[in-house]
Amino acid sequence: MNDTVFDVQNLSVGIDAKNIVENIAFSLGKGKILALVGESGCGKSMTALSLMKLLPKQAVLSADSIKLLGKEISSYSEKEMQQVRGNEISIIFQEPSSDLDPLMTVGKQIMEAIQSHSHCSAKDARGKALSILQRVGIPDPAERMKQYPFELSGGMCQRIMIAMALVCKPAVLLADEPTTALDVTIQAQILHLIKELASDMGTAVIIITHDMGVVAEIADDVAVMYAGNIVESGNVESIFSHPEHPYTRALLASIPALSGERKQKLNTIRGVVPDPSAWPKGCRFNTRCDFAQKECFQEIPLLLSVGEDNHKAACHNCLKLQG
């Protein structure tokens, strides 16, 4: 039985005749969690916005296919997408305080989200709002419904955002750096909540992060992005145990170790992600890579199979780096 709920093939986003994101492809099953990981400027958030068709006016989206629940949505009009957003695909952002209306109670905001996608009464909408607040672990949901965002903590506001995103039971949830603004303890709670809801509700999740620790905690599959491209992809166990691309290896090496000397120097990746207007010829990681060879400065590497479990990498030197 095919449980694929979201399938994207060859998605690209261009601004001013320059592609910011190129050749993005993935398939996501019911209840599965895919992590899009990479440094700031790699194209992760632009990819998420393109999937929601919430791009700036000057951006041009192209794709061979974007299928949501088997329906081709790549050519949907804005009016058609309005019916899809929040209903079949939802998004939560990293700053809940800036996404919630400070002049409206959280209960009214959740009820508004419900009624915009269904023709239910205010009484039914209130019942659904109370139920989803309870489901995401909000204590005393009836009282919280009466409160404004500024009366709640950051962690509580993020739970409210998750409740709003899931109240219509979407097939896909996009989570763009959902724990960045939270302290470590609350981060762990939010990640556990997202993972639990994905499992219980069958919602497929795309989580966008720069934190490999978050990836290890929550993801089933990983797509590592660099300079607008996916440079490595596979299941989380394969990526962490056998990283093939130098960029993936560098990201993993930069994770602080819990053992060893207390004053041990952290590994860093030299240089910065290049601007789209100045992408280097060939592999876009070549200016920062310790393994770059002549061909790396001439040809763009293809994303090819490098192991089992659909593990792929785009590197001319992957076979040389193995072992």
C-alpha positions as CSV (number, residue, x, y, z in Angstrom):
1,M,0.0,0.0,0.0
2,N,1.4,3.4,-1.0
3,D,1.2,5.8,2.0
4,T,2.9,8.7,0.3
5,V,1.1,12.0,1.2
6,F,3.6,14.5,-0.2
7,D,5.8,14.1,-3.3
8,V,7.9,16.8,-4.7
9,Q,10.0,16.5,-7.9
10,N,12.5,19.0,-9.3
11,L,11.3,22.1,-7.5
12,S,13.2,25.3,-8.1
13,V,12.6,28.9,-7.1
14,G,14.1,31.9,-9.0
15,I,14.4,35.6,-8.2
16,D,15.7,38.0,-10.8
17,A,16.6,35.2,-13.2
18,K,18.8,33.5,-10.6
19,N,17.7,30.2,-8.9
20,I,17.7,30.4,-5.1
21,V,16.6,26.8,-4.7
22,E,17.2,24.1,-7.4
23,N,16.1,20.6,-8.1
24,I,14.5,19.8,-4.8
25,A,13.0,16.3,-4.7
26,F,11.6,14.2,-1.8
27,S,8.8,11.9,-0.9
28,L,7.1,11.9,2.5
29,G,4.9,9.1,3.9
30,K,2.1,9.3,6.4
31,G,3.3,10.0,10.0
32,K,7.0,10.4,8.8
33,I,9.3,13.2,9.7
34,L,11.7,14.7,7.2
35,A,14.4,17.2,8.4
36,L,15.7,19.8,6.1
37,V,19.0,20.8,7.6
38,G,21.8,23.3,6.8
39,E,23.2,26.7,7.7
40,S,21.3,29.9,7.4
41,G,21.2,30.9,3.7
42,C,21.1,27.4,2.3
43,G,17.5,27.7,1.1
44,K,15.6,25.7,3.7
45,S,13.0,28.4,4.5
46,M,12.6,29.4,0.9
47,T,11.8,25.7,0.1
48,A,9.1,25.6,2.9
49,L,7.5,28.8,1.6
50,S,7.5,27.5,-2.0
51,L,5.7,24.4,-0.8
52,M,3.0,26.6,0.7
53,K,3.1,28.9,-2.3
54,L,3.8,31.9,0.0
55,L,6.7,33.3,-2.0
56,P,7.4,37.0,-2.5
57,K,5.9,38.4,-5.7
58,Q,9.2,38.6,-7.6
59,A,9.9,34.9,-7.0
60,V,9.2,32.3,-9.7
61,L,8.3,28.8,-8.8
62,S,8.8,25.8,-11.1
63,A,8.4,22.1,-10.5
64,D,7.9,18.9,-12.5
65,S,5.4,17.9,-9.8
66,I,4.1,18.8,-6.4
67,K,1.6,16.2,-5.3
68,L,-0.3,16.5,-2.0
69,L,-2.5,13.5,-1.3
70,G,-2.2,12.5,-4.9
71,K,-3.4,15.9,-6.2
72,E,-1.1,18.0,-8.4
73,I,-1.0,21.4,-6.7
74,S,2.0,22.9,-8.5
75,S,-0.4,24.8,-10.9
76,Y,-3.0,25.8,-8.3
77,S,-4.2,29.4,-8.3
78,E,-4.0,31.5,-5.1
79,K,-7.7,30.9,-4.5
80,E,-7.2,27.2,-4.7
81,M,-4.2,27.3,-2.4
82,Q,-6.2,29.2,0.2
83,Q,-8.4,26.1,0.5
84,V,-5.3,23.9,0.8
85,R,-3.4,26.0,3.4
86,G,-4.3,25.2,6.9
87,N,-6.6,22.5,5.8
88,E,-4.3,20.0,4.1
89,I,-0.9,21.6,4.7
90,S,0.0,23.9,7.6
91,I,3.1,25.7,8.8
92,I,4.4,26.9,12.1
93,F,7.3,29.4,12.4
94,Q,10.1,30.0,14.9
95,E,8.6,33.2,16.5
96,P,5.1,32.4,17.8
97,S,4.9,35.9,19.5
98,S,5.1,37.6,16.1
99,D,2.7,35.3,14.4
100,L,-0.1,35.5,16.9
101,D,-2.4,38.5,16.9
102,P,-1.6,40.4,20.2
103,L,-5.1,42.1,20.1
104,M,-7.1,38.8,19.9
105,T,-7.5,36.1,22.5
106,V,-5.8,32.8,21.6
107,G,-9.2,31.1,21.7
108,K,-10.7,33.4,19.1
109,Q,-7.7,32.9,16.9
110,I,-8.0,29.2,17.0
111,M,-11.8,29.3,16.4
112,E,-11.2,31.7,13.4
113,A,-8.8,29.1,11.9
114,I,-11.4,26.4,12.3
115,Q,-14.3,28.4,10.9
116,S,-12.2,29.6,7.9
117,H,-12.0,26.0,6.7
118,S,-15.3,24.6,7.8
119,H,-18.9,25.8,8.1
120,C,-19.3,24.9,11.8
121,S,-21.1,26.9,14.4
122,A,-19.2,29.0,17.0
123,K,-20.2,26.4,19.6
124,D,-18.7,23.6,17.6
125,A,-15.5,25.6,16.8
126,R,-15.1,26.3,20.5
127,G,-15.4,22.6,21.3
128,K,-12.7,21.8,18.7
129,A,-10.5,24.5,20.0
130,L,-10.7,23.2,23.5
131,S,-10.0,19.7,22.3
132,I,-6.9,20.6,20.3
133,L,-5.5,22.7,23.2
134,Q,-5.9,19.8,25.5
135,R,-4.2,17.5,22.9
136,V,-1.1,19.7,22.7
137,G,-0.7,19.8,26.5
138,I,-2.2,23.2,27.4
139,P,-3.3,23.1,31.0
140,D,-6.7,24.5,31.8
141,P,-7.6,25.1,28.1
142,A,-10.9,26.9,28.9
143,E,-9.0,29.6,30.8
144,R,-6.2,29.8,28.2
145,M,-8.8,30.4,25.5
146,K,-9.6,33.8,27.2
147,Q,-6.0,34.9,27.4
148,Y,-3.9,37.1,25.0
149,P,-0.6,35.9,23.6
150,F,1.4,38.3,25.8
151,E,0.0,36.6,28.9
152,L,1.5,33.3,27.9
153,S,5.1,32.0,27.9
154,G,7.1,31.4,24.7
155,G,6.7,27.6,25.0
156,M,2.9,28.0,25.6
157,C,2.6,30.3,22.5
158,Q,4.4,27.7,20.4
159,R,2.0,25.0,21.6
160,I,-0.9,27.4,20.6
161,M,0.7,27.7,17.1
162,I,1.0,23.9,16.8
163,A,-2.7,23.6,17.9
164,M,-3.8,26.1,15.2
165,A,-1.7,24.3,12.6
166,L,-3.2,20.9,13.5
167,V,-6.8,21.8,14.4
168,C,-8.0,20.9,10.8
169,K,-6.0,17.7,10.8
170,P,-3.7,18.5,7.8
171,A,-1.9,15.8,6.0
172,V,1.4,17.7,6.1
173,L,2.9,20.1,8.7
174,L,5.9,22.3,7.9
175,A,7.8,23.4,11.0
176,D,10.3,26.2,10.3
177,E,12.9,26.3,13.2
178,P,10.1,25.7,15.7
179,T,12.3,25.6,18.8
180,T,15.0,28.2,18.0
181,A,13.4,30.9,20.3
182,L,12.9,28.5,23.2
183,D,15.1,27.4,26.1
184,V,16.5,23.9,26.0
185,T,13.9,22.3,28.3
186,I,11.0,23.7,26.4
187,Q,12.7,22.8,23.1
188,A,12.7,19.1,24.2
189,Q,9.0,19.3,25.1
190,I,8.0,20.8,21.8
191,L,10.1,18.3,19.8
192,H,8.5,15.4,21.7
193,L,5.0,16.9,21.1
194,I,5.6,17.2,17.4
195,K,6.9,13.6,17.2
196,E,4.0,12.3,19.2
197,L,1.4,14.1,17.2
198,A,2.9,12.9,13.9
199,S,2.7,9.3,15.2
200,D,-0.8,9.6,16.7
201,M,-2.5,11.7,14.0
202,G,-0.6,10.4,11.0
203,T,0.5,13.9,9.9
204,A,3.7,14.0,7.8
205,V,6.1,16.6,9.1
206,I,8.9,18.6,7.4
207,I,11.0,20.2,10.1
208,I,13.5,22.9,9.1
209,T,16.5,23.3,11.3
210,H,20.3,24.0,11.5
211,D,20.6,21.9,14.6
212,M,21.8,18.3,14.0
213,G,20.8,17.5,17.6
214,V,17.2,18.3,16.7
215,V,17.6,16.0,13.6
216,A,18.8,13.1,15.7
217,E,16.0,13.7,18.2
218,I,13.0,13.8,15.9
219,A,13.6,12.8,12.2
220,D,13.1,9.6,10.3
221,D,14.8,11.0,7.1
222,V,17.2,13.8,6.4
223,A,17.9,16.1,3.5
224,V,21.0,18.2,3.9
225,M,20.8,21.5,2.0
226,Y,23.7,23.7,0.8
227,A,23.5,26.7,-1.4
228,G,20.0,25.9,-2.7
229,N,20.7,22.2,-3.4
230,I,20.1,19.0,-1.5
231,V,23.7,17.6,-1.2
232,E,22.9,14.5,0.8
233,S,19.7,12.6,1.8
234,G,18.8,9.3,3.5
235,N,17.4,7.9,6.7
236,V,18.7,9.4,9.9
237,E,20.6,6.3,11.0
238,S,22.5,6.2,7.7
239,I,23.3,9.9,7.6
240,F,24.6,9.9,11.1
241,S,26.6,6.7,11.0
242,H,27.9,7.0,7.4
243,P,27.8,10.7,6.3
244,E,29.2,10.8,2.7
245,H,29.2,14.5,1.8
246,P,32.0,16.7,3.3
247,Y,29.4,19.3,4.3
248,T,27.4,16.7,6.2
249,R,30.5,15.5,7.9
250,A,31.4,19.0,8.8
251,L,28.0,19.7,10.3
252,L,28.2,16.6,12.4
253,A,31.8,17.3,13.5
254,S,30.7,20.7,14.8
255,I,28.3,19.2,17.3
256,P,29.7,19.8,20.8
257,A,30.9,16.5,22.5
258,L,29.5,15.6,25.9
259,S,32.7,13.7,26.8
260,G,36.4,14.6,26.6
261,E,38.2,17.7,27.7
262,R,36.1,20.5,29.0
263,K,38.0,23.2,27.1
264,Q,38.1,21.2,23.9
265,K,38.0,23.5,20.8
266,L,34.8,23.2,18.7
267,N,35.1,22.3,15.1
268,T,33.9,24.9,12.7
269,I,33.3,25.1,8.9
270,R,35.5,27.8,7.4
271,G,34.0,30.5,5.2
272,V,30.3,31.2,4.7
273,V,27.5,30.1,2.4
274,P,28.0,31.9,-0.9
275,D,25.4,34.4,-2.1
276,P,23.2,33.2,-4.9
277,S,24.6,35.9,-7.2
278,A,28.1,34.6,-6.7
279,W,27.8,30.8,-6.6
280,P,31.1,29.1,-7.5
281,K,31.3,27.1,-10.7
282,G,31.1,23.3,-10.1
283,C,30.3,22.1,-6.6
284,R,29.0,25.0,-4.6
285,F,30.8,23.7,-1.5
286,N,34.2,23.7,-3.2
287,T,35.5,27.0,-1.6
288,R,35.0,25.5,1.9
289,C,35.8,21.9,1.2
290,D,39.1,20.2,2.4
291,F,38.7,17.5,-0.2
292,A,38.1,19.6,-3.3
293,Q,39.8,18.3,-6.5
294,K,40.0,19.8,-10.0
295,E,36.7,18.4,-11.1
296,C,35.0,19.9,-8.1
297,F,35.6,23.4,-9.6
298,Q,34.4,22.4,-13.1
299,E,31.3,20.1,-12.8
300,I,28.2,20.2,-10.6
301,P,28.0,16.8,-8.9
302,L,24.8,14.8,-9.3
303,L,22.8,13.4,-6.4
304,L,23.5,9.7,-6.7
305,S,23.1,6.6,-4.6
306,V,26.0,6.0,-2.2
307,G,24.6,3.2,-0.1
308,E,21.5,1.3,1.1
309,D,18.2,2.7,2.3
310,N,18.0,5.3,-0.5
311,H,21.1,7.1,0.8
312,K,22.3,9.6,-1.8
313,A,25.0,12.3,-2.0
314,A,26.1,14.9,-4.5
315,C,30.0,14.7,-4.3
316,H,32.7,13.8,-6.8
317,N,34.8,12.3,-4.1
318,C,32.2,10.3,-2.1
319,L,33.8,7.0,-2.9
320,K,37.2,8.3,-2.0
321,L,35.9,9.5,1.3
322,Q,34.3,6.3,2.3
323,G,35.9,4.6,5.2
